[in-house]
Amino acid sequence: MKKSLGTQGLLFPNPVLVVGTYDKHGEPNAITLAWGGVASSGPEAISIAVRPSRYSFEAILRAGAFTVNLPSIEQAAAADFFGISSGRQTRKFEVTGLTPVRGEFVDAPYIAEFPYNIECRLVGSLDLGAHTLFVGEVKDVKASEDLLDAHGALDWEKAAIITFDSAQRVYRAPGQEVGKAFSIGRRFIAADGA
Amino acid sequence: MKKSLGTQGLLFPNPVLVVGTYDKHGEPNAITLAWGGVASSGPEAISIAVRPSRYSFEAILRAGAFTVNLPSIEQAAAADFFGISSGRQTRKFEVTGLTPVRGEFVDAPYIAEFPYNIECRLVGSLDLGAHTLFVGEVKDVKASEDLLDAHGALDWEKAAIITFDSAQRVYRAPGQEVGKAFSIGRRFIAADGA
């Protein structure tokens, strides 16, 4: 049986996107967002949804840039804090003891201790009401060596990158593999006689 | 040690978004996408990135509508097939034996067997190059009772909603809880004396 839940806008899974900016005084700041995702593959781009009331909103527009940093379990509490506090009142990097590093390619800081950092240049936006969806073109990605497997490919499980479950309001570790992509569906191609 | 990976646009985690449309002949079709996410909370909206070459692209524009359906492990192979085949040559619902149901609120079919279905009206788009990012406003959500916990809240783990790991090219089950959101970060608020 299906049950209508009305218009709640939940998806699973959600990433934990810790977005770094410089504020108008040049202070590094970061905000944690869960609404966003990959937006294009060429050029590579990422979407993030930000409420206009948040302190990071004008910082993103002013610099035309932001970073996206993915936390591992070790940084889960700091990532949570970045979401529930505001850079208007709080120097979040000082409180957490984390290290902002000036981006090499854009005017925004990335977080040294986080295993995955993306530098983005703002290339588009859509005003959707409660949130504005910003799209950033990826200018560079840096990964900790902890995050790479023996073949040099990213292994999110190795660094225990966390995800956000907005329905149960919990963070989760990467889950177990249940099938190969671009592969387990081939059984239907055979069935189709193609 | 951090290593630059250039401009690869990977995030973790990615959802498995099976997007339903009617084609120009009124045939139900579906495509599996991993680039997308929640785009706003009010009104609730979801982004999906679609290559203009895909058969679903013009169907979304024609109807101004699409559905987003989240698969459980049971539908993982079908979801994979929806991504690697094209509605130009293949009647994907017939091949997989899944059931398209006409949306109640928009001109697009949802998938009966999938535990979570969202009906969306197209409200915005951004042409980003390889992909166009479509934004759909949520008009209704339907969930299988398998997906609801004792309090009526969504429990993605209960229905084993799958996720996509684009780096290792595998599907994953929901991972274990590692912390409470809007909670584990409070330790830094105490530390700050606030």
Interface residues (C-beta under 8 A of the other chain):
Chain A: M1 K2 K3 S4 L5 G6 T7 Q8 G9 L10 L11 F12 P13 N14 P15 L17 A34 W35 G36 G37 V38 A39 S40 S41 G42 P43 E44 A45 I46 S47 A49 V68 L70 I73 A76 A77 A78 A79 D80 F81 F82 G83 I84 S85 Q89 T90 V95 T96 A112 Y116 N117 I118 V123 G124 L126 L128 G129 A130 H131 L133 V135 V138 K139 D140 V141 K142 A143 S144 E145 L148 A153 L154 D155 W156 A160 I161 I162 T163 F164 D165 S166 A167 Q168 R169 V170 Y171 R172 A173 P174 G175 Q176 E177 V178 G179 K180 A181 F182 S183 I184 G185 R186 R187 F188 I189 A191 D192 A194
Chain B: M1 K2 K3 S4 L5 G6 T7 Q8 G9 L10 L11 F12 P13 N14 P15 L17 A34 W35 G36 G37 V38 A39 S40 S41 G42 P43 E44 A45 I46 S47 A49 V68 L70 I73 A76 A77 A78 A79 D80 F81 F82 G83 I84 S85 Q89 T90 V95 T96 A112 Y116 N117 I118 V123 G124 L126 L128 G129 A130 H131 L133 V135 V138 K139 D140 V141 K142 A143 S144 E145 L148 A153 L154 D155 W156 A160 I161 I162 T163 F164 D165 S166 A167 Q168 R169 V170 Y171 R172 A173 P174 G175 Q176 E177 V178 G179 K180 A181 F182 S183 I184 G185 R186 R187 F188 I189 A191 D192 A194
